Amino acid sequence: MDRNFASESNQRMSSTSEVPPPANGITLRPIPMIMFGSRWLQLPLYLGLIVAQGVYVVLFLKELWHLIIHSFDFSEQQIMLVVLGLIDVVMISNLLLMVIVGGYETFVSRMNLAGHPDEPEWLSHVNAGVLKIKLAMAIIGISSIHLLRTFIEAGNLGGAGRATDYTEAGVKWQTIIHIVFVCSAMGIAYVDRISNGLIAAASKRTDAHEP
């Protein structure tokens, strides 16, 4: 009987020593809760970017209609420039989408899109570093389109009776800026690779020290 009583006492002591997990998840103190909740202040910014994307849709339709009604009047170079302008609008819209979806997922709240048939492939492993690299690559693509348009119109430089809005100095500076964008993207990717390598090495050391 004493043995049973001791066993029941030990069970009660072990049950009371265990701290039950909170029913509603982690409870934050007031100050951390306010700081963490301040992330929702970014929501109007992303909603504003959605409005800006709608404006780009209107601009795209406007330029497309302009191309259609002048398809028999424009020269091949003019059509090419308009098409490059349409591609430029699409790439900027893609950049906006990456900022809206990736930024909201990274800095505001999870969207819980796992398993959705239309989930973006890059969203499953997105973080601040990956988002920066993808944004840098998108900016390079946009800069490439602008530079290509500049090179097409730069053929009018020095031509008699052929007007152009570009100057030789402007073309040079645009080329230099594009090269700076490319170098910046390479630098961001290199730093992110080093950071990931250090994190992986630290994780391996931690796993090696664990029994």
C-alpha positions in Angstrom: 0.0 0.0 0.0 2.8 2.4 0.8 4.4 1.5 -2.5 1.2 2.4 -4.4 0.9 5.6 -2.4 4.5 6.6 -3.3 3.9 5.7 -6.9 0.8 7.9 -7.0 2.6 10.8 -5.3 5.4 10.6 -7.8 2.9 10.7 -10.7 1.2 13.8 -9.2 4.5 15.5 -8.7 5.7 14.8 -12.3 2.4 15.9 -13.7 2.5 19.2 -11.8 6.1 19.9 -12.7 5.3 19.7 -16.4 4.4 23.1 -17.8 1.4 22.7 -20.2 1.8 24.4 -23.5 -0.2 27.5 -24.1 -3.5 26.8 -25.8 -3.3 29.6 -28.3 0.4 29.5 -29.2 3.1 31.8 -27.9 1.9 34.7 -25.8 4.0 37.9 -26.2 4.5 40.6 -23.6 2.8 43.9 -24.5 5.9 45.8 -25.8 7.2 42.9 -28.0 3.6 42.3 -29.2 3.3 46.0 -30.3 6.7 45.9 -32.0 5.9 42.6 -33.8 2.4 43.8 -34.7 3.9 46.9 -36.3 4.7 44.8 -39.4 1.1 45.3 -40.4 1.9 49.0 -41.0 3.5 47.7 -44.3 0.1 46.4 -45.5 -1.0 49.8 -47.0 2.4 49.9 -48.9 1.8 46.6 -50.6 -1.8 47.5 -51.3 -0.5 50.7 -52.9 1.8 48.7 -55.1 -1.2 46.7 -56.3 -2.8 49.9 -57.4 0.4 50.9 -59.2 0.3 47.5 -60.9 -3.2 48.3 -62.1 -1.9 51.6 -63.5 0.7 49.7 -65.5 -2.0 47.4 -66.9 -3.8 50.5 -68.2 -0.5 51.8 -69.6 0.1 48.4 -71.3 -3.3 48.4 -72.9 -2.9 52.0 -74.0 0.5 51.2 -75.7 -0.9 48.0 -77.2 -3.9 49.9 -78.7 -1.5 52.5 -80.1 0.5 49.8 -81.7 -2.5 48.1 -83.3 -4.0 51.3 -84.8 -0.6 52.3 -86.2 0.6 48.8 -87.3 0.4 49.8 -91.0 1.9 53.2 -90.5 4.9 52.5 -88.3 8.3 51.4 -89.6 9.9 48.2 -88.4 12.1 50.2 -86.0 9.1 52.0 -84.5 7.2 48.8 -84.0 10.3 47.3 -82.4 10.5 50.2 -80.0 6.9 49.9 -79.0 7.2 46.2 -78.5 10.2 46.8 -76.3 8.2 49.3 -74.3 5.5 46.7 -73.8 8.1 44.2 -72.6 9.5 46.8 -70.3 6.0 47.3 -68.8 5.6 43.6 -68.3 9.0 43.2 -66.6 8.2 46.1 -64.2 4.9 44.5 -63.5 6.7 41.2 -62.7 9.0 43.2 -60.4 6.0 44.7 -58.6 4.5 41.2 -58.2 7.7 39.8 -56.7 7.9 42.8 -54.2 4.2 42.4 -53.3 4.0 38.7 -52.8 7.6 38.0 -51.6 7.7 41.1 -49.4 4.4 40.3 -47.8 5.4 36.7 -47.2 8.8 37.6 -45.8 8.0 40.7 -43.7 4.3 40.7 -42.9 2.5 37.3 -42.7 2.5 33.9 -44.2 0.1 33.3 -47.1 -0.1 29.5 -46.6 0.1 28.8 -50.3 1.7 25.4 -49.9 0.0 22.9 -52.1 -1.8 25.6 -54.1 -1.6 24.8 -57.9 -0.7 28.4 -58.7 2.0 28.8 -55.9 5.1 30.5 -57.4 8.0 28.2 -57.6 10.4 30.7 -56.0 8.0 31.5 -53.1 8.7 28.2 -51.3 12.3 29.1 -50.5 12.0 32.9 -50.4 13.8 34.9 -47.8 15.3 38.4 -47.6 18.5 37.3 -49.3 16.7 35.4 -52.2 14.3 38.3 -52.6 17.2 40.8 -52.9 18.9 38.7 -55.6 15.7 38.2 -57.6 14.9 41.9 -57.4 18.5 42.7 -58.6 18.0 40.3 -61.5 14.7 41.9 -62.4 16.2 45.4 -62.3 19.0 44.2 -64.6 16.4 42.8 -67.0 14.6 46.2 -67.0 17.8 48.1 -67.5 18.7 45.7 -70.4 15.4 46.5 -72.2 16.0 50.3 -71.7 19.6 49.9 -73.0 18.4 48.0 -76.0 15.9 50.7 -76.9 18.6 53.2 -76.5 21.0 51.3 -78.8 18.2 51.1 -81.4 17.6 54.8 -81.3 21.3 55.6 -81.0 21.6 54.7 -84.7 20.1 58.1 -85.4 23.0 59.9 -83.8 24.9 61.9 -86.3 22.5 61.1 -89.1 21.4 63.9 -91.3 17.7 64.7 -90.9 17.2 62.0 -88.3 16.1 63.3 -85.0 16.8 61.5 -81.7 16.4 62.4 -78.1 19.7 60.6 -77.1 23.2 62.0 -77.0 26.5 60.2 -77.0 27.1 61.1 -73.4 23.7 59.9 -72.4 24.3 56.5 -74.1 27.6 56.1 -72.4 26.2 56.9 -69.0 23.3 54.6 -69.5 25.8 51.8 -70.4 27.9 52.5 -67.3 24.8 52.5 -65.1 23.8 49.1 -66.5 27.2 47.7 -65.9 27.0 49.0 -62.3 23.6 47.2 -61.9 25.2 44.0 -63.1 28.2 44.3 -60.8 25.9 45.1 -57.9 23.8 42.0 -58.5 26.9 39.9 -58.7 28.1 41.4 -55.4 24.8 40.8 -53.7 24.8 37.1 -54.9 28.4 36.7 -53.7 27.7 38.1 -50.3 24.5 35.9 -50.0 26.5 32.8 -50.9 29.2 33.6 -48.3 26.5 34.1 -45.7 24.7 30.9 -46.5 28.1 29.1 -46.4 28.8 30.5 -42.9 25.3 29.5 -41.7 25.8 26.0 -43.0 29.2 25.6 -41.4 27.9 26.9 -38.1 25.0 24.4 -38.3 27.4 21.5 -39.0 29.5 22.5 -36.0 26.4 22.6 -33.8 25.3 19.2 -35.0 28.8 17.7 -34.4 28.8 18.9 -30.8 25.4 17.5 -30.0 25.5 14.0 -28.4 
